[in-house]
Amino acid sequence: MTAPRPLHHPLHSAGPPVWDVTRADGLGVLPASPDALEAFLPHLRSALAGVLVAAGGADLVFVGRSPEPLRAYLGGLLWGVGVPWRVSGLNVSLLNASLNAGQVRALRPLLAGAGLHPRELVRSGRRAALVDVVASGGTFAELHRALREWAQEDGLGGRCVTRRVRLVGLLRGGYARPAAHRWNALPELRGVQARSVLTGAGLWFWLAENGEKVAPRFPADAWAAPPAGLPTREPERLAALAQARTLFLLGQRRGEREAMTAALNAAGGQRVAAVRALCGAWRGGASPLPGRPHGGRLPYHRPAR
C-alpha cells in the first residue's frame, strides 16, 4: 500500500523535470547508495533541524542543487504528515551570476512555481524561507532583488517581500569566527531576516561541491527555454537518484523520526510552534515504516524494473 500523497508534494520543484523519488516505478534500476551517506547522516539531520528552527514555520524553498539531500530526507519525514507549511525546490544556478533584464523576466515563472509570486504571498499572508548552502550570499542577494523589483512593478512595494521572504544559509562553521565575512550583511539584503545554520566542513563540501546531484545545472541563460525531458541517466546522476530515494525512505521510518525529534529539541525546536506541531504529529500518527533511530543499515530501495 502506498503512503498517502501530501496535499502539497514535499518534493515539488520549479525548474527542469527530474524523477519523482517518492515512486519506485519509473526510477529504473539504481545502484547502491553512496557510502558517504551513512557517514554524513547525523550531520545532515542536525543541519535540517537547524533549518526548520530558523525557518520558524515559513514555507521552505530549497534553492539550487546543493540542498538536494536535505530535501529528499525532509520529503520522507513529511510523508503522510499534515503540516501547514509547504516545501518546494527552486532549481536555478546563480553562482557568480548578475542577472540582466531578460533573465529576470525568465526567472519570474520559476519563482511563481516555487510559491514565491509576491502578489500571492501578500494575498495568502504566507511567509517563505529561501534555503541554500551559502559562501558569499550572492545567490540570495540576486533572488531577493528580483523578488523586490517584481513586487514594485506590481505596485506592492519591495517591503512586502522584505517582510515575507527570509533567508536561511547553511554556513561552514569556520566562517562564523569574529570579523569573518558575514554573508547576511550584504547591502542588497539590508532589512531582510537572515539566519545562518552552521555545519561542519565535511558536510558543507559534500552538499556544495562533492556530492552527486539528481538535477542538472540550470544556469540563467537556459531559463527562457528549459529542457522538456528527464536528465540523461549517467552514472553520477543514478548514484544521486539512489541516494535521494534512500533518504526519502529513511525519513518515513519511525525510529528516524524519533531521532529527528531529538535533533530538533537540541536545536531549540521546542521554542518554535511549527516544530512542536510537527513533533506532535510524528508522535500521534502511525509511521509507515518501523526502524531504529541509530545504527543498523540504511533502508534498501527496491529497484523498479
C-alpha positions as CSV (number, residue, x, y, z in Angstrom):
1,M,0.0,0.0,0.0
2,T,1.4,3.4,-1.0
3,A,1.8,6.2,1.6
4,P,-0.8,9.0,1.1
5,R,0.3,11.8,-1.1
6,P,0.5,15.1,0.8
7,L,-1.7,17.9,-0.3
8,H,1.4,19.8,-1.3
9,H,4.0,17.4,-2.6
10,P,7.2,18.0,-0.5
11,L,9.5,17.2,-3.4
12,H,7.8,19.6,-5.9
13,S,10.4,21.5,-7.8
14,A,10.3,24.6,-10.1
15,G,12.8,24.0,-12.9
16,P,13.7,21.3,-15.4
17,P,11.9,18.0,-14.8
18,V,13.5,15.3,-12.6
19,W,12.5,11.9,-11.4
20,D,9.9,11.6,-8.6
21,V,11.8,9.6,-5.9
22,T,8.6,9.1,-4.0
23,R,7.6,6.4,-6.5
24,A,9.7,3.3,-7.2
25,D,8.1,2.8,-10.6
26,G,9.7,4.9,-13.2
27,L,13.1,5.2,-11.5
28,G,14.6,2.2,-13.3
29,V,17.5,0.1,-11.9
30,L,19.6,2.1,-9.4
31,P,23.0,1.4,-7.9
32,A,23.6,1.1,-4.2
33,S,23.5,4.3,-2.3
34,P,26.9,6.1,-2.0
35,D,28.9,5.0,1.1
36,A,29.3,8.7,2.2
37,L,25.6,8.9,3.0
38,E,25.8,6.9,6.2
39,A,28.7,8.9,7.5
40,F,27.0,12.2,6.8
41,L,23.5,11.3,8.1
42,P,23.9,12.5,11.7
43,H,25.3,15.9,10.4
44,L,22.5,16.1,7.8
45,R,19.9,15.5,10.4
46,S,21.4,18.2,12.6
47,A,21.6,20.7,9.7
48,L,18.0,20.1,8.7
49,A,16.9,20.6,12.4
50,G,18.7,24.0,12.3
51,V,16.9,24.9,9.1
52,L,13.4,24.0,10.4
53,V,14.0,26.0,13.6
54,A,15.4,29.0,11.7
55,A,12.5,29.0,9.2
56,G,10.0,29.2,12.1
57,G,7.1,27.7,10.2
58,A,7.5,29.6,7.0
59,D,7.2,27.8,3.7
60,L,10.6,26.3,2.7
61,V,12.1,26.9,-0.7
62,F,15.3,25.0,-1.3
63,V,17.5,26.8,-3.8
64,G,19.6,25.1,-6.4
65,R,21.1,21.6,-6.3
66,S,23.2,21.8,-3.1
67,P,20.4,21.2,-0.7
68,E,19.0,18.1,-2.6
69,P,19.8,15.6,0.2
70,L,18.1,17.8,2.8
71,R,15.0,18.0,0.7
72,A,14.8,14.3,-0.1
73,Y,15.2,13.4,3.6
74,L,12.6,16.0,4.6
75,G,10.3,14.7,1.9
76,G,10.3,11.3,3.7
77,L,9.9,12.9,7.2
78,L,6.8,14.8,6.0
79,W,5.3,11.9,4.0
80,G,1.8,11.2,5.3
81,V,2.1,14.1,7.9
82,G,-0.1,17.1,7.7
83,V,1.8,20.4,8.2
84,P,0.5,23.9,7.2
85,W,3.8,25.0,5.6
86,R,4.9,24.0,2.1
87,V,8.2,22.6,0.8
88,S,9.4,23.4,-2.7
89,G,12.6,23.4,-4.7
90,L,13.8,26.2,-7.0
91,N,16.3,24.6,-9.3
92,V,18.3,27.6,-10.6
93,S,22.1,28.0,-10.8
94,L,23.1,31.5,-9.8
95,L,26.8,31.1,-8.8
96,N,28.6,34.4,-9.5
97,A,25.6,35.5,-11.7
98,S,24.4,39.0,-12.2
99,L,21.1,38.9,-14.0
100,N,20.1,41.1,-16.9
101,A,16.5,42.3,-17.5
102,G,15.7,39.3,-19.8
103,Q,16.9,36.8,-17.3
104,V,15.0,38.4,-14.5
105,R,11.8,38.1,-16.6
106,A,12.6,34.5,-17.3
107,L,13.1,33.8,-13.6
108,R,9.6,35.0,-12.6
109,P,7.7,31.9,-13.7
110,L,10.2,29.8,-11.8
111,L,9.8,31.9,-8.7
112,A,6.0,31.6,-9.0
113,G,6.3,27.9,-9.5
114,A,8.1,27.7,-6.1
115,G,5.3,29.7,-4.4
116,L,7.2,33.0,-4.4
117,H,4.9,35.2,-6.5
118,P,4.8,38.5,-4.5
119,R,1.1,39.1,-5.1
120,E,0.2,35.5,-4.0
121,L,2.4,35.9,-0.8
122,V,0.5,39.1,0.0
123,R,-2.9,37.7,-0.8
124,S,-2.4,34.5,1.2
125,G,-0.5,36.1,4.1
126,R,2.1,33.3,3.8
127,R,5.8,33.7,4.6
128,A,8.7,31.9,2.8
129,A,12.3,30.9,3.7
130,L,14.9,30.5,1.0
131,V,17.3,27.8,2.0
132,D,20.7,27.2,0.4
133,V,24.3,26.3,1.1
134,V,26.0,29.7,1.3
135,A,29.5,31.1,0.8
136,S,29.2,34.7,-0.3
137,G,25.4,35.2,-0.2
138,G,25.3,36.3,-3.9
139,T,22.6,33.9,-4.9
140,F,20.3,35.1,-2.1
141,A,21.0,38.7,-3.0
142,E,20.1,38.2,-6.7
143,L,16.9,36.3,-5.8
144,H,15.8,38.8,-3.2
145,R,16.5,41.7,-5.6
146,A,14.4,40.0,-8.3
147,L,11.5,39.5,-6.0
148,R,11.6,43.1,-4.7
149,E,11.7,44.5,-8.2
150,W,8.7,42.3,-9.2
151,A,6.7,43.4,-6.2
152,Q,7.5,47.1,-7.0
153,E,6.4,46.6,-10.7
154,D,3.1,45.1,-9.4
155,G,2.5,48.1,-7.2
156,L,3.1,46.3,-3.9
157,G,6.3,47.9,-2.8
158,G,9.6,46.0,-2.1
159,R,9.0,46.0,1.6
160,C,6.3,43.3,1.3
161,V,9.0,40.9,0.1
162,T,11.5,42.0,2.7
163,R,8.9,41.2,5.4
164,R,7.7,37.9,4.0
165,V,10.8,36.2,2.5
166,R,13.5,35.3,4.9
167,L,16.9,33.6,4.3
168,V,18.4,30.5,5.9
169,G,22.0,29.9,4.9
170,L,23.9,26.7,5.6
171,L,27.3,28.1,6.5
172,R,30.6,26.3,7.0
173,G,31.4,26.7,10.7
174,G,34.9,28.3,10.3
175,Y,33.3,31.4,8.6
176,A,31.4,32.2,11.9
177,R,34.5,33.5,13.7
178,P,34.5,37.2,14.8
179,A,35.5,39.5,12.0
180,A,34.9,36.8,9.4
181,H,32.8,37.5,6.3
182,R,29.1,37.9,7.1
183,W,27.0,37.0,4.1
184,N,23.8,38.4,5.6
185,A,25.4,41.9,5.9
186,L,25.4,42.4,2.1
187,P,23.9,45.8,1.2
188,E,21.3,44.1,-1.0
189,L,20.0,42.2,2.0
190,R,19.6,45.1,4.3
191,G,16.5,44.7,6.4
192,V,15.9,41.0,5.4
193,Q,15.6,38.5,8.1
194,A,18.6,36.1,7.6
195,R,19.9,33.3,9.7
196,S,22.9,31.1,9.5
197,V,22.9,27.3,10.3
198,L,26.5,26.3,11.0
199,T,27.7,22.9,9.6
200,G,31.0,21.1,9.7
201,A,33.3,21.5,6.7
202,G,32.8,17.9,5.7
203,L,29.0,18.2,5.3
204,W,29.3,21.7,3.7
205,F,31.7,20.5,1.0
206,W,29.6,17.3,0.4
207,L,26.5,19.4,-0.2
208,A,28.1,22.3,-2.0
209,E,30.7,20.6,-4.2
210,N,31.5,16.9,-3.8
211,G,28.1,15.1,-3.6
212,E,26.3,13.6,-6.5
213,K,23.3,15.7,-7.9
214,V,19.9,14.5,-9.2
215,A,19.2,17.6,-11.2
216,P,21.4,19.1,-13.9
217,R,22.7,22.6,-13.6
218,F,20.2,25.2,-14.8
219,P,22.0,28.5,-15.4
220,A,20.4,31.8,-16.2
221,D,20.9,31.6,-20.0
222,A,18.8,28.4,-20.1
223,W,15.8,29.7,-18.1
224,A,13.9,31.0,-21.1
225,A,13.8,27.6,-22.8
226,P,14.1,24.8,-20.1
227,P,14.6,21.2,-21.2
228,A,11.4,19.2,-21.6
229,G,12.7,15.7,-20.9
230,L,14.3,14.0,-17.9
231,P,18.1,14.2,-17.5
232,T,20.4,11.6,-19.1
233,R,21.0,8.6,-16.9
234,E,24.7,8.9,-16.5
235,P,26.4,7.1,-13.5
236,E,26.7,10.2,-11.3
237,R,23.0,11.0,-11.8
238,L,22.0,7.5,-11.0
239,A,24.1,7.5,-7.8
240,A,22.4,10.7,-6.8
241,L,19.0,9.3,-7.5
242,A,19.7,6.2,-5.4
243,Q,20.9,8.4,-2.6
244,A,17.7,10.6,-2.8
245,R,15.5,7.5,-2.8
246,T,17.3,6.1,0.2
247,L,16.9,9.3,2.1
248,F,13.2,9.6,1.3
249,L,12.6,6.1,2.5
250,L,14.7,6.7,5.7
251,G,12.6,9.7,6.6
252,Q,9.5,7.6,6.8
253,R,10.9,5.3,9.5
254,R,9.5,5.6,13.0
255,G,13.0,5.4,14.5
256,E,14.3,8.1,12.2
257,R,11.5,10.5,13.1
258,E,12.4,9.9,16.8
259,A,16.0,10.7,16.1
260,M,14.9,13.9,14.2
261,T,12.7,14.9,17.1
262,A,15.8,14.7,19.4
263,A,17.8,16.8,16.9
264,L,15.1,19.4,16.8
265,N,14.9,19.6,20.5
266,A,18.7,20.0,20.6
267,A,18.4,22.9,18.1
268,G,15.8,24.7,20.2
269,G,12.8,23.5,18.3
270,Q,10.5,23.5,21.4
271,R,10.5,27.3,21.2
272,V,9.0,27.2,17.7
273,A,5.3,26.4,17.4
274,A,5.6,24.8,13.9
275,V,8.3,22.5,15.1
276,R,6.4,21.5,18.2
277,A,3.4,20.7,16.0
278,L,5.5,18.6,13.6
279,C,6.9,16.5,16.5
280,G,3.4,16.1,17.9
281,A,2.2,14.9,14.5
282,W,5.0,12.3,14.4
283,R,4.1,11.1,17.9
284,G,0.4,10.9,17.2
285,G,0.5,9.3,13.8
286,A,1.4,5.8,12.7
287,S,4.7,5.8,10.8
288,P,4.6,3.9,7.5
289,L,7.8,2.0,8.3
290,P,9.3,0.8,11.6
291,G,13.0,1.3,12.3
292,R,15.7,2.2,14.8
293,P,16.9,5.8,15.2
294,H,20.6,5.0,15.2
295,G,22.8,2.2,13.8
296,G,21.9,-0.6,11.5
297,R,21.7,-0.4,7.8
298,L,20.1,2.3,5.7
299,P,16.8,1.3,4.1
300,Y,17.0,-0.7,0.9
301,H,15.4,0.9,-2.1
302,R,13.9,-1.8,-4.3
303,P,14.8,-1.0,-7.9
304,A,12.0,-0.8,-10.4
305,R,12.4,-2.9,-13.5
